[in-house]
Amino acid sequence: MYADALPPHYTMVRCPGRKPITYNQGTVWRCIEYAREIIKWVKKTISQEES
């Protein structure tokens, strides 16, 4: 779910001509929280594979 929510923000920067997204404090903090959740999942997955 988190990974599905972030690509529009990334592709907008990488692909000119896309409709801009209006950012507000809520949108920014939600994106940051989603990224943190993804990082936690990656770290958990890596530690399980190393065990």
WOJOBEL-V69606 format. One record per residue. N is the residue number from 0. RES is the residue in one letter. PHI is phi in whole degrees, -180 to 180 (NA if undefined). PSI is psi as a letter, one per 20 degrees, with the letter a starting at -180 (999 if undefined). NEAR is the number of other ideal C-beta (glycine too) atoms within 8 Angstrom. Layout:
# WOJOBEL-V69606
n = <N N>
res = <RES RES>
phi = <PHI PHI>
psi = <PSI PSI>
near = <NEAR NEAR>
This chain:
# WOJOBEL-V69606
n = <0 1 2 3 4 5 6 7 8 9 10 11 12 13 14 15 16 17 18 19 20 21 22 23 24 25 26 27 28 29 30 31 32 33 34 35 36 37 38 39 40 41 42 43 44 45 46 47 48 49 50>
res = <M Y A D A L P P H Y T M V R C P G R K P I T Y N Q G T V W R C I E Y A R E I I K W V K K T I S Q E E S>
phi = <NA -65 -66 -72 -80 -87 -53 -59 -73 -75 -68 -62 -74 -85 -122 -59 96 -74 -66 -67 -100 -83 -101 -134 -60 -64 -64 -63 -66 -64 -63 -64 -64 -61 -62 -62 -64 -65 -62 -60 -63 -63 -62 -63 -64 -63 -66 -70 -71 -77 -80>
psi = <g g h h h h h h h g h h h h n q i q p q p p p r h g g g h g g g g g g g h g g g g g g g g g h h h i 999>
near = <4 10 8 6 10 12 8 8 9 8 9 10 6 5 7 3 3 7 3 5 8 5 5 6 5 6 10 9 8 9 11 8 8 12 10 8 9 11 8 8 9 8 8 8 8 8 8 7 6 5 4>
